[in-house]
């Protein structure tokens, strides 16, 4: 194959989290799992099952807060067929075709300019979810199950497609949060 006939695929992930008051809690680029992502693209092109984003998982194992308040971050998990986030504590279906999806959760694609498409994943955690969360966000512990410091996207068969580590964000019953996760796909 001649070099001019080869195509390169680049996928860039970005996560934006805001609360119900409009405060931006996270605005960060993230890591994509190249092995699993290439498998998902191949499945989609050949109409094989499990070729789409299905679930968003959150956890509290990506960062640790020391006694001085310094935060240590683990690297995102981006290798291995059976990769997972460090410590999953909550998951929710975002595939809006699935019967179990929340009303404001969705996965959508939009054509960008020329050779670019953008997949947008939306997840809204309303005040009442998760059901066993703290009632308020006062004096949170970074060890709390819902002090999220990592999240990832999964295919329907639980292949980790992307992973991001960040400073802990406590989800409590006194607020809703919205996660917007974009995957920008460019072919050149």
ABEGO torsion letter per residue (X at the ends): XBAAABBBBBBBBBBBBBBAAGBBABBBBBBBBAAAAAAAAAAAAAGBBGABBABBBBBAAABBBBAAGBBBBBBBBABEAABBBABBABBBBABAABAABBAABBBBBBBBBEABBBBBBBBBBBAAOBAABBABABGBBAABAABBABBBBBBAAGBBABBBBBBBBBBBAABBBBBBBBBBBBBX
